[in-house]
Structures are given as C-alpha cells and as structure tokens.
Amino acid sequence: MSKWKDKYIIGLTGSIGTGKSVVRRMLEHLGAYGIDADALAHRAIAKGAPGYDAVLKTFGRFLLAPDGQIDRSRLGKIVFNDPDALAALEAIVHPLVVQAVDILIRRSPHKVVVIEAIKLLESNLSAMCDAIWVVYSPPEIQLDRLMQNRHMSEKEARLRINSQVPQESRFSSATVLIKNVGTFEDTWKQVAAAWQRTIPTRAESVFPVSQSVKLSLGEVNVQRAGPRQVDEILQVYNQVNGGKTPFTARDVMAAFGERAFLLLKIENNTRGFLGWQVENLVSRTTEIMLDPAIPAAEYLPILIREMEHASSQLQCEVSLIFVPPHLSRYDPLWISLGYTEKKPTELGVLAWQEAALESIQPGSILFFKQLRKDRVLKPI
C-alpha cells in the first residue's frame, strides 16, 4: 500500500525509447493523474530552483549557459560517463523530486496516480507504489524512435540505450508488462485490459460533461473525448480542413498518444474540438477546430474555459494557447479571457519556455495565461 490514503499509485518505468510517456497518457485517458518524475528532475536544477546552487557547487560553474541556466547536455556528458558523478547528481535531485511528487499527489483530486520515472526501481519511489508497470520495446524499435523522434545520431542513440540496465532486469518487478511493439491501438488494448484487471477501484472522472448552457444554436456542453470518439474528431477535422490534408482514424488514434481532446457538443452533435496536452505542469493547446457555420466568438470561450478547468485539475501553472492563423483575428477575445500575446523567450520560467518552443508552429501566435501562483519546485 502507498503512503497516500485513498490513492492507488502506479509506478511506470522502462528504458529510453520504449514509449513510457505514451503509456502514461493512455492511463491519463482512463482517469489517472500522471506525474513525469524525469521532467521534475529537470525543474529541480533550473535557475533559482532548490537544486541549482548545489549542482553548480558540485560540478562547477562552467556548466552555465549564457542565459544563466545549467546546460543539461553538458551536465549529461559528465554524469553518463561517470557513475560517481551520476550518484552525486541523483543525491541532489532525487529528494527534491520525491518532495514534489508528494505535493502533487496530495493536491490531486484523482484516486489513481501514475508516476513515470526511468529509474523508478533504482530509487525509493518504487516503494511508494501499489503496482509497477514496465514498458518494453525491442532494441531496434528503441533505436528507431530515438533517431526519428529525438533526432539522435545512431551512435548517440546506441550509447544512450547501452548506458541503461538491460530491459529484462525489470521484468521480475513488474505487476504489469506492456509490450509496446506495434500500433497505438495494439498498445491501447493492453493498457485498457490491464487497467480493468488490476485497478481495485475505478478512477472517478475529474472531467465530467460540462453543465449545459443555452446559446444561439441550442444546448451546448463540452465533453472529454476518448478513443471511442475517433470518428467524431475525424469528422470535424476533415470538415474544417476541407480535405486538404486528409486525416485518418489511425492518425487520430496516434494523436491520443500525445494529447487529449475536448468535444464541443451543440444539441448533442459534435461541432468542434480542442486538442491539448499537459506536460511538466504546463497546459498546451495546439489544436482548435470549429465548424465554420458556428460563430467562433460565441462558442470558443466555452471550450477554452473547460480546458482551463481541466488543466487546473491537473495542477497546471500556466496555459499556453497556440492560435492558428484563421483564429488570430479574435485577439480581443483572447484578451477578454485573460490571455496575453507572448514570444516563447518572454516567458519567465524555463519549463514554460521549453514547452512553448517545442509546440509553436510557423504562423501560429502564442497566448499566455498563468493559472496558479504557487509552484512546485519554486525558486528559493
């Protein structure tokens, strides 16, 4: 049993490139609250964060980049080639991560929590979990993912894979073993079946259907979509896109491995959707699709407010909306909702900047809103 009363804690682990984050997002679709412990470790050594000075004192100020942040790639070259250096870094970072995980779990309204950590079994995080889920992929698939998704050279990818413990060494600790070797659908079926089989108390949804309101076109509400709503998302996408770049059901299913969707329902018909993801306590809205026949200025705020509500339930510090060109003319609307137009480099926290730079697309405009003032691993 975990130390958190009335919570069921899943520890999720696996080697680099096996698809742990995809499995975590699948569990989130099923109702779990996801925590990326590795992302928290990055936050712990950001400028002003609790681990910043300790890392510089231990390894030297030559790690500093021109902006005053610790150059993580430079630090990585040191610790991945020196076990003693790695142990010293983990001694600084790990207690801070455990503290942050504890805060997030205690604040979360979710009954099921999943902690993703590449070194879950090597740390005392595993002792805090009710179940251990291990994700496996063959080395050739790991290699392909690292080269395609993270743009590593083959040499660098092989070095990262070989620097980690053999995948098979984790199997004996696994309550659930997920073999992520095929399509998203194949992995989704494994995860959904394991959820039904192993979760003692089903997670209560913290994304209920929003309260209906009466607008010009009838009764309106917003619902959290799941993989069963693929056809509804597909219909709206292809209608708005006009068939220029056709989207398939498989494309939508694959998208569920990266983000969540909110459906705009008018008289029980899906007339729009919003695609957003939460990573490292940052909410990122990267897709907004509305039926051209409905007035955007009237219906868009409903989607945005429900996204903010869901993001707040997930303890997000900020909301970043990447507004596509066809919606950029609604600047007064974004301002009325509390958003400010920003450039990624103008955001005050490194994790926010990195999220913005990763998601922004050519032609899109970034709008920013802070959702909460109290921050995990805040500067000291």
C-alpha positions in Angstrom: 0.0 0.0 0.0 1.2 3.5 -0.8 1.5 6.1 2.0 -1.2 8.3 0.4 -4.6 7.4 1.9 -7.3 6.6 -0.6 -4.9 6.8 -3.6 -3.7 4.0 -5.8 -0.2 4.6 -7.1 1.2 3.1 -10.3 4.9 3.3 -10.8 5.6 3.3 -14.6 9.1 2.6 -15.9 11.1 1.3 -18.8 14.2 2.1 -20.8 14.6 5.1 -23.1 12.6 4.9 -26.3 10.2 2.3 -25.1 7.2 4.6 -25.1 6.7 5.2 -21.3 5.1 8.6 -21.9 2.6 7.2 -24.4 1.5 4.6 -21.9 1.3 7.3 -19.2 -1.0 9.4 -21.4 -3.2 6.3 -22.1 -3.6 5.9 -18.3 -4.5 9.5 -18.1 -7.2 8.9 -20.7 -8.5 6.2 -18.4 -8.7 8.6 -15.5 -5.3 8.5 -13.8 -3.3 11.6 -12.9 0.1 11.5 -14.5 3.4 12.7 -13.0 6.6 12.8 -15.1 9.4 12.5 -12.4 12.1 12.9 -15.0 10.6 16.3 -16.0 10.5 17.3 -12.3 14.2 16.4 -12.1 14.9 19.0 -14.9 12.8 21.6 -13.0 14.8 20.9 -9.8 18.0 22.3 -11.3 16.6 25.2 -13.2 17.9 28.7 -12.3 16.6 29.7 -8.9 15.2 26.2 -8.1 16.3 24.3 -5.0 18.9 22.1 -6.7 20.6 24.9 -8.9 23.3 26.1 -6.5 24.1 22.6 -5.2 24.7 21.3 -8.8 27.0 24.3 -9.6 28.9 23.8 -6.3 29.4 20.1 -7.0 30.2 20.2 -10.7 31.4 23.7 -11.4 30.1 27.0 -12.9 31.4 26.0 -16.4 28.0 24.2 -16.7 26.3 27.6 -17.1 24.8 28.6 -20.4 24.8 32.3 -21.4 21.3 32.7 -20.0 22.4 31.6 -16.6 20.7 28.2 -16.9 22.5 24.9 -16.3 23.4 23.4 -19.7 21.8 19.9 -19.3 23.6 18.4 -22.3 26.9 19.5 -20.8 26.0 18.0 -17.5 24.7 14.9 -19.1 28.1 14.2 -20.8 29.7 14.3 -17.4 27.3 12.1 -15.4 26.5 9.5 -18.1 30.3 8.7 -18.3 31.0 8.7 -14.6 28.9 6.6 -12.2 30.2 8.6 -9.2 29.2 11.9 -10.8 25.8 10.4 -11.6 25.3 9.3 -8.0 26.3 12.8 -6.8 23.7 14.4 -9.1 21.0 12.0 -8.0 21.8 12.7 -4.3 20.9 16.3 -5.0 18.0 15.9 -7.3 16.2 12.8 -6.0 15.0 14.2 -2.6 13.6 17.3 -4.4 11.7 15.1 -6.9 10.2 12.9 -4.1 9.1 16.1 -2.3 7.5 17.5 -5.5 5.8 14.1 -6.2 4.4 14.1 -2.6 3.0 17.6 -3.1 1.3 16.8 -6.4 -0.3 13.6 -5.2 -1.6 15.2 -2.0 -3.1 18.1 -4.0 -4.6 15.9 -6.8 -8.3 15.0 -6.7 -7.6 11.8 -8.7 -7.9 8.4 -7.0 -5.3 6.8 -9.3 -1.9 8.4 -9.9 0.8 7.2 -12.3 4.4 8.2 -11.7 6.6 7.9 -14.7 10.3 7.5 -13.9 13.1 5.9 -15.9 14.9 5.0 -12.6 11.9 4.1 -10.6 13.2 0.7 -9.4 16.6 2.1 -8.6 15.1 4.8 -6.3 12.8 4.7 -3.3 10.0 5.9 -5.5 9.1 2.3 -6.2 8.5 1.6 -2.5 5.7 4.3 -2.6 3.8 2.5 -5.4 1.0 -0.1 -5.2 1.9 -1.5 -8.6 4.8 -1.4 -11.0 4.1 -1.2 -14.8 7.1 -1.9 -17.1 7.1 -0.9 -20.8 9.2 -2.9 -23.2 10.2 -2.4 -26.8 12.9 -4.3 -28.8 16.2 -2.5 -29.2 15.7 -1.9 -32.9 12.4 -0.1 -32.2 14.1 1.9 -29.4 16.9 2.9 -31.8 14.4 4.0 -34.5 12.4 6.1 -32.1 15.4 7.9 -30.7 16.7 8.7 -34.1 13.3 9.8 -35.5 11.7 11.5 -32.5 14.7 12.9 -30.7 16.9 13.4 -33.7 19.8 11.5 -32.2 22.6 10.1 -34.4 22.8 6.3 -34.5 26.0 6.4 -32.4 24.4 8.6 -29.8 21.2 6.6 -29.6 23.1 3.3 -29.2 25.2 4.9 -26.4 22.1 6.0 -24.5 20.5 2.6 -24.8 23.6 0.7 -23.8 24.2 3.0 -20.8 21.0 1.7 -19.2 20.3 -1.5 -17.4 19.0 -4.4 -19.6 15.3 -4.2 -20.1 14.8 -7.8 -19.0 16.2 -6.9 -15.5 12.9 -5.0 -14.8 10.6 -7.8 -15.7 10.7 -9.6 -12.3 9.5 -6.4 -10.6 6.6 -5.9 -13.0 3.0 -6.1 -11.8 2.1 -5.3 -15.4 4.3 -5.7 -18.5 3.3 -3.7 -21.6 4.9 -4.7 -24.9 4.9 -1.5 -27.0 5.9 -3.1 -30.3 3.0 -2.4 -32.7 0.4 0.3 -33.4 -1.1 2.7 -30.9 -4.3 0.5 -31.0 -2.3 -2.6 -30.0 -0.8 -0.9 -27.0 -4.0 0.8 -26.0 -5.8 -2.6 -25.8 -3.0 -3.9 -23.5 -3.2 -0.8 -21.3 -7.0 -0.8 -21.1 -7.2 -4.5 -20.3 -4.5 -4.2 -17.6 -6.4 -1.2 -16.1 -9.6 -3.2 -15.9 -7.8 -6.2 -14.4 -5.6 -4.5 -11.8 -7.1 -1.2 -10.6 -9.0 -2.1 -7.4 -11.2 1.0 -7.5 -12.1 2.5 -10.8 -10.9 6.1 -11.2 -13.7 8.6 -10.9 -13.6 11.0 -13.9 -12.5 14.5 -13.0 -13.5 15.5 -16.5 -17.3 15.3 -16.3 -19.6 16.6 -19.0 -19.8 20.3 -18.5 -23.1 21.9 -17.4 -25.2 22.6 -20.5 -25.8 26.3 -21.4 -28.3 27.7 -23.9 -26.7 29.7 -26.8 -27.9 30.8 -30.2 -27.8 27.4 -31.8 -29.2 25.4 -28.8 -28.0 23.4 -25.8 -24.2 23.4 -25.5 -21.7 21.4 -23.4 -18.1 20.2 -23.5 -17.0 16.5 -23.1 -13.7 14.9 -22.7 -13.1 12.6 -25.7 -11.7 9.1 -25.6 -10.5 6.8 -28.3 -14.1 5.7 -28.8 -14.8 9.2 -30.2 -12.3 8.9 -33.0 -15.0 9.2 -35.7 -16.4 12.5 -34.2 -13.0 14.1 -34.1 -12.2 12.9 -37.6 -15.5 14.3 -39.0 -14.9 17.8 -37.6 -11.2 17.8 -38.7 -11.9 16.9 -42.3 -14.9 19.3 -42.4 -12.8 22.3 -41.2 -9.8 21.2 -43.2 -11.8 20.9 -46.4 -10.0 17.7 -47.3 -6.7 19.5 -48.0 -4.7 17.1 -45.8 -6.9 14.1 -45.1 -6.8 12.8 -41.5 -7.5 9.1 -40.9 -8.8 7.2 -37.9 -5.3 5.8 -37.4 -3.9 9.4 -37.3 -6.4 10.3 -34.6 -5.7 7.2 -32.5 -2.0 8.0 -32.8 -2.7 11.6 -31.6 -4.2 10.2 -28.4 -0.7 9.1 -27.6 0.3 12.8 -27.4 -2.7 14.8 -26.3 -6.3 14.8 -25.1 -9.3 16.2 -26.8 -12.4 18.2 -25.7 -15.5 18.0 -27.8 -17.9 20.9 -28.3 -21.4 19.5 -28.4 -24.4 21.5 -29.7 -27.7 19.8 -29.4 -25.7 16.6 -28.8 -23.8 16.9 -32.2 -20.0 17.4 -32.2 -19.4 20.8 -33.9 -15.8 21.4 -32.7 -12.9 20.1 -30.7 -9.8 21.3 -28.8 -6.6 19.3 -28.7 -4.3 19.9 -25.7 -1.7 18.3 -23.7 -0.3 18.6 -20.1 3.4 18.0 -19.6 5.5 19.2 -16.7 2.7 21.3 -15.2 2.2 23.3 -18.5 -1.0 23.1 -20.4 -0.5 23.5 -24.2 -3.4 23.9 -26.6 -2.2 23.1 -30.1 -5.4 22.4 -32.0 -8.7 24.3 -32.2 -11.2 23.1 -34.8 -14.7 24.7 -35.1 -17.4 24.1 -37.6 -17.2 27.2 -39.9 -21.0 27.5 -39.6 -21.0 28.4 -35.9 -20.0 31.8 -34.5 -16.5 31.3 -33.1 -16.7 34.4 -30.8 -19.7 32.9 -29.1 -18.6 29.3 -28.8 -14.8 29.4 -28.5 -14.8 30.7 -24.9 -16.8 27.6 -23.7 -14.0 25.3 -25.0 -11.3 27.5 -23.5 -12.9 27.7 -20.1 -13.3 23.9 -19.9 -9.7 23.4 -21.0 -8.6 25.7 -18.2 -10.8 23.9 -15.7 -9.3 20.5 -16.7 -5.8 22.0 -16.7 -6.3 23.4 -13.2 -7.5 19.9 -12.0 -4.1 18.7 -13.4 -2.3 21.4 -11.3 -1.0 23.3 -14.3 0.8 26.5 -13.6 0.1 28.1 -17.0 -2.0 27.7 -20.1 -0.3 28.2 -23.5 -2.6 28.5 -26.5 -1.1 28.4 -30.0 -3.6 30.2 -32.0 -3.8 29.2 -35.7 -3.9 32.0 -38.3 -7.6 31.6 -39.0 -8.4 32.4 -35.4 -5.8 35.2 -34.9 -8.3 37.9 -35.8 -10.1 37.2 -32.5 -7.4 39.0 -30.4 -9.9 40.9 -28.3 -11.5 37.5 -27.4 -8.2 36.1 -26.1 -7.5 39.2 -24.1 -11.0 39.1 -22.6 -10.3 35.5 -21.4 -7.2 36.8 -19.6 -4.5 35.9 -22.2 -1.5 37.9 -23.3 0.3 37.6 -26.5 3.9 36.5 -25.9 7.0 35.2 -27.5 8.4 31.9 -26.1 11.5 33.7 -24.9 9.4 36.2 -22.9 8.0 33.5 -20.6 9.6 33.8 -17.2 10.2 30.1 -16.3 12.5 27.7 -18.2 9.9 24.9 -18.3 7.4 27.3 -19.8 9.8 28.5 -22.4 10.8 24.9 -23.4 7.2 23.9 -23.7 6.4 26.9 -25.9 9.4 26.4 -28.2 8.6 22.8 -28.6 5.0 23.4 -29.6 4.9 26.6 -31.6 4.3 26.2 -35.3 5.1 28.7 -38.1 2.3 31.2 -38.4 0.7 30.5 -35.0 0.5 33.1 -32.3 1.3 32.3 -28.6 -1.2 33.4 -26.0 -0.2 33.0 -22.3 -2.2 32.9 -19.0 -1.0 32.0 -15.6 -3.4 29.6 -13.8 -1.8 29.4 -10.4 0.7 31.3 -8.4 2.0 28.6 -6.1 4.6 26.5 -8.0 6.1 23.1 -7.3 10.0 23.4 -7.0 9.6 27.2 -7.0 12.7 29.4 -6.7 14.2 29.9 -3.3 
